[in-house]
Amino acid sequence: EKGGYASFMLKEIAEQPKAVADTLLGRIDASGSLTLDELRIPPGVLREVDKVVIVACGTAFHAGLIAKYAIEHWTRIPCEVELASEFRYRDPILDPQTLVVAISQSGETMDTLMALRHAREQGSRVLAICNTNGSTIPRESDAVLYTHAGPEVAVASTKAFLTQLVACYLVALYLGQVRGTKWGDEIQDVIRDLSRISGAVEQVLHTMEPVRELARSLADQDTVLFLGRHVGYPVALEGALKLKELAYMHAEGFAAGELKHGPIALVEEGLPVVVVVPSPRGRSVIHDKIVSNIQEIRARGARTVVIAEEGDEAVVPYADHLVRIPVTPTLLQPLVAAVPLQVFACELATARGNEVDQPRNLAKSVTVE
Ligand code: F6R
């Protein structure tokens, strides 16, 4: 069943280009418009939406954090992202103009289910992004956009995460489309780039040997930190979560700009720090800032693992290890930047003798609150 791979996780990491392509299939037409007919929420209702609230747990929550950047940038609709387990206990402000998006691979996560029930009781519409046909979360939602990752067996989410991102981008672009957000060149470019993104994911997978080697060399470490900015920040959180759950190591993700507000005190000689670098094009200001962040931690002894776009030369002098990812539009970068972090965690966990498909204390779907 593992198709020649040593674990389901490795197989599922390798299946990501196909999972991404399958999730896009039939949803972008030849003219570059989106056709999401399965979203049974009428366009008239979507035009009235004045707030998007995303609820999810774990890896799906990280997909939601990334979606916020895309939704607000492309549609200008305010978007909040909340851990499903926190949501209903704080009396959130919800009304019929609020679109709640519940993201869940399994469709059975109790925290997420309770959050969406609460939202529907307040009269909000709920759109589920889900990987499991006919599961409870889509059944109880007003509409569902299925991710087509195929069954995910390994406990740690990989291909479902990438397809959740794709589905979030589709929802964001579709909201823009039905609301007539000014369709600038950027949006057209993004749709075109999204339709080609699975090739970029494939490309990353072919360059992972140095990442595996690096992971093996770090098997005796106690701590690994992850830094990112903009959409690279949730990617850093996801990289840290993967390492915790698989390698049972202390791993933390930070927004790189927060370093100086505390976390930099953790940096000491030899500490591995993985940095997800945004594209030097587009938002070049944050690129320059993260380059200085890398300099700062390196000056304090950190061993830097830098994940940067091809052609980004500014990071080279400060990278003890450089991982190249293909050039993508800024907001789509997580689709390629997350992959090396998955491979890294999987290999490091294996080097530590852990069972990657069944990490201790974890279950694939968490059906208790
Ligand atoms: C991490 C992981 C979990 C799940 C979380 C939500 O690798 O798998 O954090 O992402 O339990 O699960 P779903 O998406 O099924 O609601």
Residues whose N, C-alpha, C, O or C-beta is under 5 A from the ligand:
A	BS01	F6R	C57 G58 T59 A60 I103 S104 Q105 S106 G107 T109 V155 A156 S157 K364
